[in-house]
Amino acid sequence: MSRASNTVPASPLRGWSSTGGVRTITFGEDQPLHLSSGEKLSPLTIGYETYGELAPDKSNAVLVCHALTMDQYVASPNPITGRPGWWPRIVGPGKPIDTNRFFVICANVLGGCMGTSGPASMHADGRPYGLRFPVFTVPDMVRAQAMLIEALGIKQLFCVIGGSIGGMQALQWAAAYPQRVFSCVPIATAARHSAQNIAFYEVGRQAIMADPEWREGDYLAQGTRPSKGLAVARMAAHITYLSEQSLHQKFDRALQEREKISFGFDADFQVESYLRHQGQSFVDRFDANSYLYITRAVDYFDLAGDFGGALPRAFHDCPSRFCAFAFSSDWHYPPEGMKQAVRALIASGCEASYVEVDSDKGHDAFLLEEPAFEHALAGFIDAAAQARGLTTGAKR
C-alpha cells in the first residue's frame, strides 16, 4: 500500500488545511471558479491527496483523474469510509505509476462529496446547497483541478491519466491546457457521451428523484436520505460496468440457498444479491445530489462541440504525447469511441498510440488485474519519462 506524502507547496496559500485525514485547499471570494454557465463559484474547496515527493524542478507530477464513484484516495485507505485505495495495481511503489519516482496528485472531482465543493457543501446561509449548487460541466471539473495544480506551483504535468469519466477529464486537460500536459493517458472512455449512456444515467437519476426521501433535493437539511433511490441508481449503473462474460462466470443463473421462490421480495439469484449489496454499500459513501450533478455533467460532455463539431480541432497544435486504452468487452465505453478519439489525435498531428486489451471483464477491467494493460501502461510511462528526462525519480 502506498503512503500518502506530506508534500506541501513551498509557499502555502491561505486555505490549505487537513481535517480528519481529508486535505483541502479553499479558494476565497477573490479567486472564484468561472463556470461554463457563466456563473462563478466561490468559495471553492477542493479535497485532494498526494503520493510520493515532488522533484525540485517539479517535473515529475502525475495527475490522476478519478471516475464517477471514486475519490482522491487512489492508493491509500479512505479515512472517512475505510475503503482501500481504488487503484493499487497502478499507483504505488514499483507500480506502473511509481510513487518512488513520481509525485501523484488526485483531487476529488467538482461536485463530489469527499472534500470538494458540491451539493452537500454548506451554503453561506448555513444550509446545504442541495439543488442550489450551480450546474457544472466536465470542463469546469478540469478548471478546478487546474487551480489546484497552479496553487501547487506546478507549471507542467508530466502526465494526466484517468479511466471512464476520468479519461474524459484527461482529454479535456489536453485540449484546454495543451502546454501544461506532457503526456496523456485516457482509458476506457470517449470524447462524447453516447445516447445509451445518457439513457442509463437518466434511469438512475429518476430512481433517486422518485424516492420520497429525496425531498426535492433538500434531504440533508430535512434530516433524510434517498437511500433506496440511490441504491437502485447504483445497481443500474453497475450493470454497465460489467460484461456478459463476467456476469456469467461469476453467477450464471446460480440460486441462493432458500426453499421457495420469493417473486422478487428476496434475492433468489446470486446476481440479485450481488447487485443489492453494491447498491447498499454505495449509499453509505456517496451523496445522491452529487450523483445527479456529476452524471448530468458527463451527459453533456462533447469535446468536439466546443470546436465546431470537428474533434481534431480540439487538439490543434497540442504537443502532448498520448496512449489511449480500450477493453474489448467494454460496452459502457466501447473501443470504437476510443478509436475515434485517437483518429482525431492523429489527424491533428499528435503523437498518439492506441492499445485495445482483450478482456472479458467489461468496463471495470482497468480497475482489475489485467497484466497486458499494466505492462503496456508501464511501457508508455517509462518511455515518456525518458523523453522528459526523468531517468531517476525523486527520493522519498
Beta strands, then each sheet from edge to edge (+ up, - down):
strand 1: 16-19
strand 2: 22-27
strand 3: 33-34
strand 4: 40-41
strand 5: 44-51
strand 6: 61-65
strand 7: 91-92
strand 8: 97-98
strand 9: 103-107
strand 10: 157-163
strand 11: 181-187
strand 12: 321-327
strand 13: 351-357
sheet 1: 1+ 2- 5+ 9- 6- 10- 11- 12- 13-
sheet 2: 3+ 4-
sheet 3: 7+ 8+
end
